[in-house]
Amino acid sequence: ALTLACIQYLPSAVVFVIDLSGESGRLSTVANQLQVRDELRSRFPDRPWLDVITKADLPHVDMEPDVAARIPPDALRVSCLQGTGVKQLRDSLLRLVCLATITHAVRLVCLATITHAVRLVCLAT
C-alpha cells in the first residue's frame, strides 16, 4: 500500500524490474511479475516508466508463449555480474528523474496558476 501511495501522491517515476531467471521464488513467477506490472502500468499510465530485465546473464525460465509475449520488448536488459546494460540503466534513470521532476513542476505551476486565477476572480467580485 505504501508503494502505491508513493506512486500516486509523490512526484515519481516507476522502474519495474523483471526477473526472467526463475530464481525469484515460487510466488514471483514471470507471469505473476508481469501481472503486477500490467496492473501498475494501467493504474499509472502517465508516470514516467522504465522496464528492466535483471540477471540478463542467466538463461530464462521456460514459459508459456502467452506469458513470453507480454514481456515488454523495449525493456532494458541488465546484468550487474557482467556489467551489461549498467551504463544504459544509469542514463535511463537520470532521464526518468528529470522527466518526473519536470512533470511535477509543470503540475505545480498549473496548480499555482489556477489557484492564483481563482483568487483574482474572488477579489474582483
N, CA, C and O atoms as CSV, one atom per row, in Angstrom:
chain,resi,resn,atom,element,x,y,z
A,1,ALA,N,N,0.817,-1.193,0.000
A,1,ALA,CA,C,0.000,0.000,0.000
A,1,ALA,C,C,0.861,1.258,0.000
A,1,ALA,O,O,0.506,2.250,-0.637
A,2,LEU,N,N,1.988,1.226,0.707
A,2,LEU,CA,C,2.861,2.392,0.764
A,2,LEU,C,C,3.453,2.700,-0.605
A,2,LEU,O,O,3.560,3.865,-0.988
A,3,THR,N,N,3.835,1.668,-1.341
A,3,THR,CA,C,4.381,1.877,-2.685
A,3,THR,C,C,3.352,2.536,-3.584
A,3,THR,O,O,3.677,3.469,-4.318
A,4,LEU,N,N,2.119,2.064,-3.535
A,4,LEU,CA,C,1.060,2.655,-4.360
A,4,LEU,C,C,0.806,4.106,-3.975
A,4,LEU,O,O,0.607,4.955,-4.845
A,5,ALA,N,N,0.812,4.391,-2.692
A,5,ALA,CA,C,0.599,5.764,-2.238
A,5,ALA,C,C,1.729,6.673,-2.711
A,5,ALA,O,O,1.484,7.807,-3.121
A,6,CYS,N,N,2.957,6.182,-2.655
A,6,CYS,CA,C,4.091,6.977,-3.126
A,6,CYS,C,C,3.964,7.272,-4.612
A,6,CYS,O,O,4.186,8.404,-5.040
A,7,ILE,N,N,3.613,6.270,-5.397
A,7,ILE,CA,C,3.468,6.483,-6.837
A,7,ILE,C,C,2.343,7.476,-7.108
A,7,ILE,O,O,2.457,8.331,-7.986
A,8,GLN,N,N,1.268,7.357,-6.359
A,8,GLN,CA,C,0.098,8.192,-6.611
A,8,GLN,C,C,0.305,9.638,-6.180
A,8,GLN,O,O,-0.086,10.556,-6.901
A,9,TYR,N,N,0.920,9.859,-5.007
A,9,TYR,CA,C,0.923,11.194,-4.437
A,9,TYR,C,C,2.255,11.937,-4.509
A,9,TYR,O,O,2.282,13.149,-4.295
A,10,LEU,N,N,3.344,11.260,-4.797
A,10,LEU,CA,C,4.640,11.924,-4.852
A,10,LEU,C,C,5.107,12.048,-6.298
A,10,LEU,O,O,4.746,11.230,-7.144
A,11,PRO,N,N,5.903,13.061,-6.575
A,11,PRO,CA,C,6.479,13.129,-7.929
A,11,PRO,C,C,7.390,11.924,-8.094
A,11,PRO,O,O,8.403,11.806,-7.406
A,12,SER,N,N,7.036,11.046,-8.990
A,12,SER,CA,C,7.766,9.791,-9.078
A,12,SER,C,C,7.785,9.252,-10.495
A,12,SER,O,O,6.984,9.628,-11.351
A,13,ALA,N,N,8.716,8.374,-10.699
A,13,ALA,CA,C,8.805,7.582,-11.911
A,13,ALA,C,C,8.826,6.121,-11.452
A,13,ALA,O,O,9.137,5.832,-10.296
A,14,VAL,N,N,8.502,5.229,-12.343
A,14,VAL,CA,C,8.460,3.814,-11.989
A,14,VAL,C,C,9.558,3.080,-12.746
A,14,VAL,O,O,9.672,3.187,-13.967
A,15,VAL,N,N,10.356,2.339,-12.002
A,15,VAL,CA,C,11.322,1.417,-12.588
A,15,VAL,C,C,10.848,0.031,-12.177
A,15,VAL,O,O,10.936,-0.349,-11.009
A,16,PHE,N,N,10.343,-0.719,-13.153
A,16,PHE,CA,C,9.812,-2.040,-12.850
A,16,PHE,C,C,10.844,-3.077,-13.264
A,16,PHE,O,O,11.196,-3.186,-14.438
A,17,VAL,N,N,11.324,-3.840,-12.285
A,17,VAL,CA,C,12.374,-4.830,-12.515
A,17,VAL,C,C,11.742,-6.213,-12.638
A,17,VAL,O,O,10.987,-6.653,-11.772
A,18,ILE,N,N,12.072,-6.878,-13.734
A,18,ILE,CA,C,11.530,-8.202,-14.031
A,18,ILE,C,C,12.673,-9.205,-14.014
A,18,ILE,O,O,13.714,-8.978,-14.630
A,19,ASP,N,N,12.479,-10.310,-13.309
A,19,ASP,CA,C,13.475,-11.383,-13.240
A,19,ASP,C,C,12.955,-12.572,-14.037
A,19,ASP,O,O,11.997,-13.228,-13.628
A,20,LEU,N,N,13.577,-12.843,-15.158
A,20,LEU,CA,C,13.149,-13.947,-16.018
A,20,LEU,C,C,13.908,-15.239,-15.740
A,20,LEU,O,O,13.717,-16.238,-16.433
A,21,SER,N,N,14.771,-15.217,-14.724
A,21,SER,CA,C,15.631,-16.383,-14.468
A,21,SER,C,C,14.912,-17.522,-13.753
A,21,SER,O,O,15.375,-18.662,-13.780
A,22,GLY,N,N,13.800,-17.226,-13.122
A,22,GLY,CA,C,13.100,-18.248,-12.351
A,22,GLY,C,C,13.676,-18.430,-10.959
A,22,GLY,O,O,13.304,-19.366,-10.252
A,23,GLU,N,N,14.577,-17.549,-10.558
A,23,GLU,CA,C,15.226,-17.654,-9.252
A,23,GLU,C,C,14.668,-16.671,-8.221
A,23,GLU,O,O,15.317,-16.381,-7.216
A,24,SER,N,N,13.471,-16.169,-8.475
A,24,SER,CA,C,12.886,-15.181,-7.567
A,24,SER,C,C,11.960,-15.793,-6.528
A,24,SER,O,O,11.384,-15.072,-5.712
A,25,GLY,N,N,11.813,-17.078,-6.546
A,25,GLY,CA,C,10.901,-17.735,-5.623
A,25,GLY,C,C,9.632,-18.156,-6.329
A,25,GLY,O,O,9.294,-17.645,-7.397
A,26,ARG,N,N,8.944,-19.086,-5.722
A,26,ARG,CA,C,7.773,-19.677,-6.391
A,26,ARG,C,C,6.598,-18.708,-6.534
A,26,ARG,O,O,5.750,-18.902,-7.405
A,27,LEU,N,N,6.533,-17.681,-5.706
A,27,LEU,CA,C,5.444,-16.708,-5.811
A,27,LEU,C,C,5.739,-15.620,-6.839
A,27,LEU,O,O,4.835,-14.899,-7.263
A,28,SER,N,N,6.996,-15.503,-7.234
A,28,SER,CA,C,7.379,-14.468,-8.200
A,28,SER,C,C,7.637,-15.069,-9.575
A,28,SER,O,O,8.685,-14.845,-10.180
A,29,THR,N,N,6.682,-15.821,-10.048
A,29,THR,CA,C,6.816,-16.365,-11.392
A,29,THR,C,C,6.817,-15.218,-12.386
A,29,THR,O,O,6.394,-14.108,-12.060
A,30,VAL,N,N,7.283,-15.475,-13.579
A,30,VAL,CA,C,7.288,-14.442,-14.613
A,30,VAL,C,C,5.858,-13.948,-14.855
A,30,VAL,O,O,5.626,-12.749,-15.006
A,31,ALA,N,N,4.910,-14.878,-14.890
A,31,ALA,CA,C,3.506,-14.490,-15.102
A,31,ALA,C,C,3.017,-13.563,-13.989
A,31,ALA,O,O,2.333,-12.577,-14.263
A,32,ASN,N,N,3.361,-13.871,-12.740
A,32,ASN,CA,C,2.941,-13.016,-11.619
A,32,ASN,C,C,3.604,-11.643,-11.691
A,32,ASN,O,O,2.955,-10.626,-11.447
A,33,GLN,N,N,4.891,-11.611,-12.025
A,33,GLN,CA,C,5.590,-10.334,-12.146
A,33,GLN,C,C,4.948,-9.470,-13.228
A,33,GLN,O,O,4.750,-8.270,-13.037
A,34,LEU,N,N,4.628,-10.083,-14.357
A,34,LEU,CA,C,4.024,-9.332,-15.451
A,34,LEU,C,C,2.611,-8.880,-15.128
A,34,LEU,O,O,2.169,-7.829,-15.591
A,35,GLN,N,N,1.903,-9.672,-14.336
A,35,GLN,CA,C,0.557,-9.261,-13.923
A,35,GLN,C,C,0.630,-8.008,-13.045
A,35,GLN,O,O,-0.149,-7.071,-13.223
A,36,VAL,N,N,1.564,-7.999,-12.107
A,36,VAL,CA,C,1.743,-6.818,-11.248
A,36,VAL,C,C,2.146,-5.617,-12.102
A,36,VAL,O,O,1.633,-4.515,-11.908
A,37,ARG,N,N,3.061,-5.828,-13.043
A,37,ARG,CA,C,3.499,-4.749,-13.932
A,37,ARG,C,C,2.325,-4.182,-14.714
A,37,ARG,O,O,2.145,-2.966,-14.784
A,38,ASP,N,N,1.526,-5.069,-15.303
A,38,ASP,CA,C,0.391,-4.615,-16.114
A,38,ASP,C,C,-0.624,-3.840,-15.279
A,38,ASP,O,O,-1.178,-2.842,-15.738
A,39,GLU,N,N,-0.865,-4.302,-14.051
A,39,GLU,CA,C,-1.804,-3.597,-13.172
A,39,GLU,C,C,-1.288,-2.212,-12.800
A,39,GLU,O,O,-2.040,-1.239,-12.827
A,40,LEU,N,N,-0.001,-2.122,-12.453
A,40,LEU,CA,C,0.575,-0.822,-12.114
A,40,LEU,C,C,0.584,0.114,-13.321
A,40,LEU,O,O,0.276,1.300,-13.206
A,41,ARG,N,N,0.938,-0.430,-14.463
A,41,ARG,CA,C,1.005,0.387,-15.681
A,41,ARG,C,C,-0.366,0.946,-16.047
A,41,ARG,O,O,-0.480,2.094,-16.475
A,42,SER,N,N,-1.406,0.130,-15.877
A,42,SER,CA,C,-2.753,0.613,-16.199
A,42,SER,C,C,-3.246,1.607,-15.150
A,42,SER,O,O,-4.029,2.503,-15.463
A,43,ARG,N,N,-2.797,1.452,-13.929
A,43,ARG,CA,C,-3.225,2.358,-12.862
A,43,ARG,C,C,-2.505,3.718,-12.933
A,43,ARG,O,O,-3.061,4.745,-12.544
A,44,PHE,N,N,-1.270,3.702,-13.434
A,44,PHE,CA,C,-0.469,4.929,-13.508
A,44,PHE,C,C,0.086,5.112,-14.926
A,44,PHE,O,O,1.300,5.085,-15.127
A,45,PRO,N,N,-0.800,5.296,-15.902
A,45,PRO,CA,C,-0.338,5.362,-17.298
A,45,PRO,C,C,0.489,6.607,-17.626
A,45,PRO,O,O,1.231,6.611,-18.609
A,46,ASP,N,N,0.370,7.652,-16.822
A,46,ASP,CA,C,1.068,8.900,-17.126
A,46,ASP,C,C,2.415,9.035,-16.419
A,46,ASP,O,O,3.130,10.013,-16.633
A,47,ARG,N,N,2.759,8.075,-15.591
A,47,ARG,CA,C,4.038,8.137,-14.891
A,47,ARG,C,C,5.180,7.799,-15.839
A,47,ARG,O,O,5.057,6.892,-16.662
A,48,PRO,N,N,6.288,8.521,-15.728
A,48,PRO,CA,C,7.469,8.085,-16.464
A,48,PRO,C,C,7.801,6.646,-16.039
A,48,PRO,O,O,7.732,6.313,-14.856
A,49,TRP,N,N,8.158,5.804,-17.004
A,49,TRP,CA,C,8.240,4.367,-16.739
A,49,TRP,C,C,9.452,3.761,-17.423
A,49,TRP,O,O,9.788,4.125,-18.550
A,50,LEU,N,N,10.107,2.832,-16.734
A,50,LEU,CA,C,11.220,2.084,-17.303
A,50,LEU,C,C,11.088,0.627,-16.879
A,50,LEU,O,O,11.011,0.320,-15.690
A,51,ASP,N,N,11.062,-0.262,-17.862
A,51,ASP,CA,C,11.080,-1.696,-17.583
A,51,ASP,C,C,12.522,-2.180,-17.667
A,51,ASP,O,O,13.245,-1.853,-18.607
A,52,VAL,N,N,12.929,-2.966,-16.669
A,52,VAL,CA,C,14.285,-3.504,-16.615
A,52,VAL,C,C,14.206,-5.008,-16.414
A,52,VAL,O,O,13.518,-5.497,-15.518
A,53,ILE,N,N,14.918,-5.726,-17.259
A,53,ILE,CA,C,15.051,-7.169,-17.067
A,53,ILE,C,C,16.402,-7.394,-16.413
A,53,ILE,O,O,17.443,-7.069,-16.985
A,54,THR,N,N,16.379,-7.949,-15.218
A,54,THR,CA,C,17.590,-8.166,-14.452
A,54,THR,C,C,18.130,-9.579,-14.694
A,54,THR,O,O,17.440,-10.432,-15.254
A,55,LYS,N,N,19.356,-9.808,-14.269
A,55,LYS,CA,C,20.019,-11.109,-14.419
A,55,LYS,C,C,20.062,-11.544,-15.881
A,55,LYS,O,O,19.827,-12.707,-16.205
A,56,ALA,N,N,20.367,-10.589,-16.753
A,56,ALA,CA,C,20.375,-10.864,-18.188
A,56,ALA,C,C,21.439,-11.883,-18.583
A,56,ALA,O,O,21.407,-12.419,-19.690
A,57,ASP,N,N,22.374,-12.147,-17.685
A,57,ASP,CA,C,23.419,-13.131,-17.971
A,57,ASP,C,C,22.951,-14.567,-17.742
A,57,ASP,O,O,23.630,-15.511,-18.145
A,58,LEU,N,N,21.808,-14.735,-17.106
A,58,LEU,CA,C,21.291,-16.076,-16.820
A,58,LEU,C,C,20.280,-16.500,-17.874
A,58,LEU,O,O,19.620,-15.652,-18.475
A,59,PRO,N,N,20.152,-17.806,-18.104
A,59,PRO,CA,C,19.116,-18.261,-19.044
A,59,PRO,C,C,17.730,-17.981,-18.479
A,59,PRO,O,O,17.526,-17.964,-17.265
A,60,HIS,N,N,16.787,-17.762,-19.384
A,60,HIS,CA,C,15.406,-17.509,-18.960
A,60,HIS,C,C,14.717,-18.825,-18.652
A,60,HIS,O,O,15.013,-19.855,-19.259
A,61,VAL,N,N,13.798,-18.779,-17.705
A,61,VAL,CA,C,12.993,-19.932,-17.363
A,61,VAL,C,C,12.035,-20.225,-18.524
A,61,VAL,O,O,11.622,-19.307,-19.233
A,62,ASP,N,N,11.689,-21.479,-18.716
A,62,ASP,CA,C,10.687,-21.815,-19.727
A,62,ASP,C,C,9.355,-21.195,-19.331
A,62,ASP,O,O,8.956,-21.240,-18.167
A,63,MET,N,N,8.680,-20.621,-20.305
A,63,MET,CA,C,7.387,-20.001,-20.012
A,63,MET,C,C,6.444,-20.205,-21.186
A,63,MET,O,O,6.862,-20.450,-22.317
A,64,GLU,N,N,5.183,-20.096,-20.884
A,64,GLU,CA,C,4.157,-20.238,-21.909
A,64,GLU,C,C,4.302,-19.112,-22.923
A,64,GLU,O,O,4.724,-18.013,-22.564
A,65,PRO,N,N,3.958,-19.367,-24.191
A,65,PRO,CA,C,4.077,-18.331,-25.222
A,65,PRO,C,C,3.294,-17.064,-24.915
A,65,PRO,O,O,3.746,-15.965,-25.236
A,66,ASP,N,N,2.105,-17.203,-24.287
A,66,ASP,CA,C,1.322,-16.011,-23.978
A,66,ASP,C,C,2.001,-15.154,-22.905
A,66,ASP,O,O,1.859,-13.932,-22.907
A,67,VAL,N,N,2.734,-15.789,-21.995
A,67,VAL,CA,C,3.486,-15.048,-20.978
A,67,VAL,C,C,4.685,-14.366,-21.635
A,67,VAL,O,O,4.947,-13.189,-21.386
A,68,ALA,N,N,5.402,-15.095,-22.461
A,68,ALA,CA,C,6.573,-14.538,-23.148
A,68,ALA,C,C,6.179,-13.341,-24.015
A,68,ALA,O,O,6.950,-12.390,-24.147
A,69,ALA,N,N,5.005,-13.383,-24.595
A,69,ALA,CA,C,4.540,-12.288,-25.460
A,69,ALA,C,C,4.271,-11.008,-24.668
A,69,ALA,O,O,4.258,-9.920,-25.244
A,70,ARG,N,N,4.058,-11.123,-23.359
A,70,ARG,CA,C,3.763,-9.950,-22.520
A,70,ARG,C,C,5.023,-9.263,-21.993
A,70,ARG,O,O,4.933,-8.201,-21.375
A,71,ILE,N,N,6.187,-9.853,-22.228
A,71,ILE,CA,C,7.434,-9.226,-21.785
A,71,ILE,C,C,7.649,-7.968,-22.633
A,71,ILE,O,O,7.650,-8.046,-23.861
A,72,PRO,N,N,7.829,-6.822,-21.992
A,72,PRO,CA,C,7.998,-5.584,-22.758
A,72,PRO,C,C,9.210,-5.689,-23.694
A,72,PRO,O,O,10.327,-5.912,-23.229
A,73,PRO,N,N,9.003,-5.533,-24.989
A,73,PRO,CA,C,10.103,-5.709,-25.936
A,73,PRO,C,C,11.195,-4.646,-25.809
A,73,PRO,O,O,12.339,-4.881,-26.199
A,74,ASP,N,N,10.844,-3.479,-25.263
A,74,ASP,CA,C,11.828,-2.403,-25.136
A,74,ASP,C,C,12.458,-2.348,-23.743
A,74,ASP,O,O,13.118,-1.367,-23.399
A,75,ALA,N,N,12.256,-3.404,-22.937
A,75,ALA,CA,C,12.838,-3.431,-21.597
A,75,ALA,C,C,14.365,-3.441,-21.692
A,75,ALA,O,O,14.949,-4.081,-22.566
A,76,LEU,N,N,14.978,-2.728,-20.786
A,76,LEU,CA,C,16.429,-2.669,-20.720
A,76,LEU,C,C,16.936,-3.941,-20.050
A,76,LEU,O,O,16.483,-4.292,-18.960
A,77,ARG,N,N,17.856,-4.621,-20.685
A,77,ARG,CA,C,18.413,-5.866,-20.140
A,77,ARG,C,C,19.715,-5.549,-19.422
A,77,ARG,O,O,20.638,-4.972,-19.997
A,78,VAL,N,N,19.770,-5.945,-18.127
A,78,VAL,CA,C,20.898,-5.578,-17.276
A,78,VAL,C,C,21.467,-6.821,-16.592
A,78,VAL,O,O,20.728,-7.682,-16.113
A,79,SER,N,N,22.793,-6.891,-16.559
A,79,SER,CA,C,23.496,-7.896,-15.778
A,79,SER,C,C,24.558,-7.183,-14.965
A,79,SER,O,O,25.550,-6.704,-15.513
A,80,CYS,N,N,24.353,-7.113,-13.664
A,80,CYS,CA,C,25.358,-6.476,-12.816
A,80,CYS,C,C,26.631,-7.315,-12.789
A,80,CYS,O,O,27.730,-6.772,-12.676
A,81,LEU,N,N,26.488,-8.620,-12.891
A,81,LEU,CA,C,27.647,-9.517,-12.871
A,81,LEU,C,C,28.576,-9.247,-14.045
A,81,LEU,O,O,29.794,-9.193,-13.877
A,82,GLN,N,N,28.007,-9.080,-15.226
A,82,GLN,CA,C,28.813,-8.841,-16.425
A,82,GLN,C,C,28.931,-7.363,-16.788
A,82,GLN,O,O,29.739,-6.990,-17.638
A,83,GLY,N,N,28.125,-6.527,-16.144
A,83,GLY,CA,C,28.151,-5.101,-16.443
A,83,GLY,C,C,27.308,-4.721,-17.650
A,83,GLY,O,O,27.314,-3.566,-18.076
A,84,THR,N,N,26.591,-5.677,-18.195
A,84,THR,CA,C,25.753,-5.435,-19.363
A,84,THR,C,C,24.601,-4.492,-19.017
A,84,THR,O,O,23.857,-4.731,-18.066
A,85,GLY,N,N,24.464,-3.433,-19.788
A,85,GLY,CA,C,23.331,-2.528,-19.631
A,85,GLY,C,C,23.401,-1.587,-18.446
A,85,GLY,O,O,22.472,-0.807,-18.236
A,86,VAL,N,N,24.473,-1.631,-17.659
A,86,VAL,CA,C,24.545,-0.806,-16.447
A,86,VAL,C,C,24.635,0.681,-16.806
A,86,VAL,O,O,23.953,1.499,-16.189
A,87,LYS,N,N,25.455,1.040,-17.781
A,87,LYS,CA,C,25.553,2.440,-18.190
A,87,LYS,C,C,24.217,2.926,-18.753
A,87,LYS,O,O,23.784,4.036,-18.444
A,88,GLN,N,N,23.563,2.105,-19.574
A,88,GLN,CA,C,22.267,2.483,-20.126
A,88,GLN,C,C,21.232,2.649,-19.012
A,88,GLN,O,O,20.381,3.537,-19.072
A,89,LEU,N,N,21.312,1.790,-17.999
A,89,LEU,CA,C,20.393,1.899,-16.865
A,89,LEU,C,C,20.621,3.219,-16.138
A,89,LEU,O,O,19.666,3.928,-15.821
A,90,ARG,N,N,21.871,3.548,-15.875
A,90,ARG,CA,C,22.176,4.812,-15.205
A,90,ARG,C,C,21.651,5.997,-16.012
A,90,ARG,O,O,21.014,6.896,-15.462
A,91,ASP,N,N,21.918,5.997,-17.311
A,91,ASP,CA,C,21.458,7.090,-18.165
A,91,ASP,C,C,19.932,7.168,-18.194
A,91,ASP,O,O,19.361,8.258,-18.156
A,92,SER,N,N,19.279,6.016,-18.259
A,92,SER,CA,C,17.810,5.983,-18.275
A,92,SER,C,C,17.234,6.484,-16.961
A,92,SER,O,O,16.214,7.173,-16.952
A,93,LEU,N,N,17.881,6.142,-15.848
A,93,LEU,CA,C,17.408,6.613,-14.540
A,93,LEU,C,C,17.529,8.124,-14.431
A,93,LEU,O,O,16.639,8.782,-13.892
A,94,LEU,N,N,18.609,8.669,-14.932
A,94,LEU,CA,C,18.764,10.127,-14.912
A,94,LEU,C,C,17.665,10.804,-15.725
A,94,LEU,O,O,17.094,11.802,-15.288
A,95,ARG,N,N,17.364,10.259,-16.918
A,95,ARG,CA,C,16.287,10.822,-17.739
A,95,ARG,C,C,14.948,10.718,-17.017
A,95,ARG,O,O,14.150,11.655,-17.047
A,96,LEU,N,N,14.701,9.583,-16.368
A,96,LEU,CA,C,13.428,9.404,-15.649
A,96,LEU,C,C,13.284,10.403,-14.510
A,96,LEU,O,O,12.220,10.995,-14.331
A,97,VAL,N,N,14.340,10.591,-13.747
A,97,VAL,CA,C,14.284,11.537,-12.630
A,97,VAL,C,C,14.014,12.946,-13.153
A,97,VAL,O,O,13.203,13.679,-12.587
A,98,CYS,N,N,14.693,13.318,-14.230
A,98,CYS,CA,C,14.452,14.637,-14.821
A,98,CYS,C,C,13.021,14.758,-15.317
A,98,CYS,O,O,12.369,15.775,-15.082
A,99,LEU,N,N,12.528,13.741,-15.995
A,99,LEU,CA,C,11.171,13.767,-16.520
A,99,LEU,C,C,10.148,13.842,-15.398
A,99,LEU,O,O,9.186,14.605,-15.492
A,100,ALA,N,N,10.337,13.063,-14.337
A,100,ALA,CA,C,9.404,13.092,-13.205
A,100,ALA,C,C,9.431,14.459,-12.534
A,100,ALA,O,O,8.389,14.973,-12.130
A,101,THR,N,N,10.612,15.046,-12.416
A,101,THR,CA,C,10.738,16.357,-11.785
A,101,THR,C,C,10.070,17.433,-12.630
A,101,THR,O,O,9.348,18.280,-12.105
A,102,ILE,N,N,10.310,17.401,-13.934
A,102,ILE,CA,C,9.701,18.385,-14.833
A,102,ILE,C,C,8.188,18.242,-14.839
A,102,ILE,O,O,7.467,19.238,-14.775
A,103,THR,N,N,7.705,17.011,-14.915
A,103,THR,CA,C,6.255,16.764,-14.915
A,103,THR,C,C,5.625,17.307,-13.636
A,103,THR,O,O,4.578,17.954,-13.674
A,104,HIS,N,N,6.273,17.037,-12.505
A,104,HIS,CA,C,5.754,17.521,-11.224
A,104,HIS,C,C,5.789,19.052,-11.185
A,104,HIS,O,O,4.840,19.681,-10.718
A,105,ALA,N,N,6.868,19.646,-11.670
A,105,ALA,CA,C,6.981,21.111,-11.667
A,105,ALA,C,C,5.895,21.742,-12.528
A,105,ALA,O,O,5.331,22.770,-12.153
A,106,VAL,N,N,5.596,21.144,-13.674
A,106,VAL,CA,C,4.536,21.665,-14.545
A,106,VAL,C,C,3.191,21.582,-13.829
A,106,VAL,O,O,2.386,22.510,-13.906
A,107,ARG,N,N,2.950,20.477,-13.138
A,107,ARG,CA,C,1.695,20.348,-12.380
A,107,ARG,C,C,1.600,21.435,-11.315
A,107,ARG,O,O,0.544,22.036,-11.121
A,108,LEU,N,N,2.719,21.683,-10.624
A,108,LEU,CA,C,2.718,22.719,-9.583
A,108,LEU,C,C,2.462,24.095,-10.176
A,108,LEU,O,O,1.708,24.884,-9.606
A,109,VAL,N,N,3.079,24.394,-11.311
A,109,VAL,CA,C,2.864,25.687,-11.965
A,109,VAL,C,C,1.410,25.824,-12.384
A,109,VAL,O,O,0.802,26.874,-12.175
A,110,CYS,N,N,0.846,24.778,-12.971
A,110,CYS,CA,C,-0.571,24.821,-13.374
A,110,CYS,C,C,-1.468,25.024,-12.162
A,110,CYS,O,O,-2.403,25.823,-12.204
A,111,LEU,N,N,-1.186,24.304,-11.086
A,111,LEU,CA,C,-1.989,24.434,-9.880
A,111,LEU,C,C,-1.863,25.842,-9.309
A,111,LEU,O,O,-2.863,26.438,-8.911
A,112,ALA,N,N,-0.653,26.376,-9.266
A,112,ALA,CA,C,-0.449,27.731,-8.752
A,112,ALA,C,C,-1.160,28.751,-9.623
A,112,ALA,O,O,-1.738,29.707,-9.107
A,113,THR,N,N,-1.125,28.564,-10.934
A,113,THR,CA,C,-1.792,29.482,-11.856
A,113,THR,C,C,-3.300,29.449,-11.657
A,113,THR,O,O,-3.950,30.493,-11.608
A,114,ILE,N,N,-3.847,28.258,-11.544
A,114,ILE,CA,C,-5.296,28.126,-11.321
A,114,ILE,C,C,-5.682,28.728,-9.977
A,114,ILE,O,O,-6.674,29.451,-9.875
A,115,THR,N,N,-4.895,28.429,-8.947
A,115,THR,CA,C,-5.191,28.973,-7.621
A,115,THR,C,C,-5.134,30.499,-7.648
A,115,THR,O,O,-5.994,31.169,-7.076
A,116,HIS,N,N,-4.118,31.040,-8.315
A,116,HIS,CA,C,-3.979,32.493,-8.422
A,116,HIS,C,C,-5.161,33.095,-9.190
A,116,HIS,O,O,-5.691,34.135,-8.800
A,117,ALA,N,N,-5.569,32.447,-10.269
A,117,ALA,CA,C,-6.697,32.947,-11.066
A,117,ALA,C,C,-7.983,32.932,-10.239
A,117,ALA,O,O,-8.794,33.853,-10.332
A,118,VAL,N,N,-8.163,31.908,-9.449
A,118,VAL,CA,C,-9.366,31.823,-8.598
A,118,VAL,C,C,-9.332,32.943,-7.569
A,118,VAL,O,O,-10.360,33.561,-7.293
A,119,ARG,N,N,-8.179,33.207,-7.007
A,119,ARG,CA,C,-8.051,34.305,-6.036
A,119,ARG,C,C,-8.381,35.642,-6.691
A,119,ARG,O,O,-9.083,36.468,-6.108
A,120,LEU,N,N,-7.875,35.849,-7.895
A,120,LEU,CA,C,-8.152,37.095,-8.608
A,120,LEU,C,C,-9.645,37.265,-8.879
A,120,LEU,O,O,-10.196,38.355,-8.723
A,121,VAL,N,N,-10.285,36.180,-9.285
A,121,VAL,CA,C,-11.728,36.229,-9.542
A,121,VAL,C,C,-12.480,36.541,-8.250
A,121,VAL,O,O,-13.415,37.341,-8.243
A,122,CYS,N,N,-12.065,35.906,-7.169
A,122,CYS,CA,C,-12.729,36.138,-5.879
A,122,CYS,C,C,-12.537,37.583,-5.429
A,122,CYS,O,O,-13.470,38.191,-4.904
A,123,LEU,N,N,-11.358,38.135,-5.623
A,123,LEU,CA,C,-11.095,39.526,-5.253
A,123,LEU,C,C,-11.878,40.495,-6.123
A,123,LEU,O,O,-12.297,41.552,-5.650
A,124,ALA,N,N,-12.078,40.153,-7.372
A,124,ALA,CA,C,-12.775,41.041,-8.309
A,124,ALA,C,C,-14.276,41.056,-8.046
A,124,ALA,O,O,-14.947,42.019,-8.418
A,125,THR,N,N,-14.808,40.048,-7.435
A,125,THR,CA,C,-16.269,40.007,-7.228
A,125,THR,C,C,-16.683,40.622,-5.941
A,125,THR,O,O,-17.873,40.662,-5.631
